[in-house]
Amino acid sequence: MRLPAPFLVALSAPLAFAFAAAGCSPRATPPTEGSAAPQVEAAPTAPASAAPSPPAAPAAAASASAAGSASSSAVDPDAAAPVVSAAPAASAAADPAAPADAGPLPKVKVANIGMHIGGGPHDDYTKEPIKRSVAPHFDEFRRCFALAEDPTKGGDFGIDLRIEKDGGKAEVRKPRTALKGEAFTRCVVGVFERIDFQKPRRGPTVVSYSLRFTP
């Protein structure tokens, strides 16, 4: 039986609509306020015992500092090098009139030929402390003779000494000699200045003392 055309059109319209609805992809619906948020799996945490301990920075720094100090002191040239003074050598070189302490003595004889006490008395008792004070220095006078300009010629050397009441170093005055050589004269004067005189018999004493050099 054939259906009339209007009836077919009316029947095919709902079918076409249903077919179109079935072929469309459903759209994702946004979550509503009441829907639960998706859960995110938390990352596993390491146990407390497995966590690395912080390095002991203060102890390491202290050890490094101590090692550095020890190394510095080991190579410190100021702490290890002894200090040597050159003052004696420089002093000896600066004074050419000083008698040499080494080497043979010059072949010259030194003797006391006069001792005059200012104001007296002139006895041996008064002269004895002065004589004993000067006698141990005769070898120093002999070394001074090597500084004379002509050590083949002998001669006399006179000097005035003021000795205080307690003795000690004398005040040296008026050196006089016919022997030539400024270095020789300074050397003999220097020996007299270094003598520690014994206490005079009669308080402060002025004495004229004379030496003779005989090659």
RALIN-V694772 format. One record per backbone hydrogen bond with DSSP energy under -1.0 kcal/mol. NH is the residue of the N-H (numbers start at 1). CO is the residue of the C=O. If there is no record, write none. Layout:
# RALIN-V694772
NH	CO
NH	CO
This chain:
# RALIN-V694772
8	4
9	5
10	6
11	7
12	8
13	9
16	12
17	13
18	14
19	15
20	16
21	17
22	18
23	19
35	32
50	47
57	55
60	56
61	57
62	58
63	59
64	60
65	61
66	62
67	63
68	64
69	65
70	66
71	67
72	68
73	69
74	70
75	71
80	76
81	77
90	86
91	87
92	88
93	89
94	90
98	95
108	106
109	214
111	212
113	210
116	208
118	206
120	117
127	123
128	124
131	127
132	128
133	129
134	130
135	131
137	134
138	135
141	137
142	138
143	139
144	140
145	141
146	143
147	144
148	145
149	180
153	150
155	213
157	211
158	176
159	209
160	173
161	207
162	171
163	205
167	164
168	197
171	162
173	160
176	158
185	181
186	182
187	183
188	184
189	185
190	186
191	187
192	188
193	189
194	190
197	168
205	163
207	161
208	116
209	159
210	114
211	157
212	111
213	155
214	109
